[in-house]
Every structure is written in structure tokens, then in C-alpha cells.
Amino acid sequence: MGSVRPLYIKRAAREFIEKYPEKFSADFRQNSRALDEIMKMESKTTRNRVAGYICKILKNRLEA
């Protein structure tokens, strides 16, 4: 079973993908660095959760 993510993580990930599609890929570390450049997040945990969800979205798009 998958992990449950709060709506604010999902919403933020979708917004970042919409605004900056060229900055993200299916690589977690690259996404984490891109989020660091785009916006200074207060929490490293939140940044990593958003980066992980972006990674999941892009991997699912590549498989489909």
C-alpha cells in the first residue's frame, strides 16, 4: 500500500510542476535541489516530502 500524503503536499507539488516543468525530473535529489533554488522552505521535511511526491508523479507519467 502507498503512503498517505496531506493535501497541502499534493497541492504544492502540482503547482510547482505546473509553474516550473523544466526544473523537475524523476530524480529525488534533483527535485530537492530545484525546490531549494525556487523557494526557501522553512522545513527540510516539507521540502523532501514535496520533492518525493513530484518524483512519484513524474515516474507515473513516464510509465503511462
Secondary structure, 3 states (H helix, E strand, C coil): CCCCCCHHHHHHHHHHHHHCHHHCCCCHHHHHHHHHHHCCCCCHHHHHHHHHHHHHHHHHHHHC
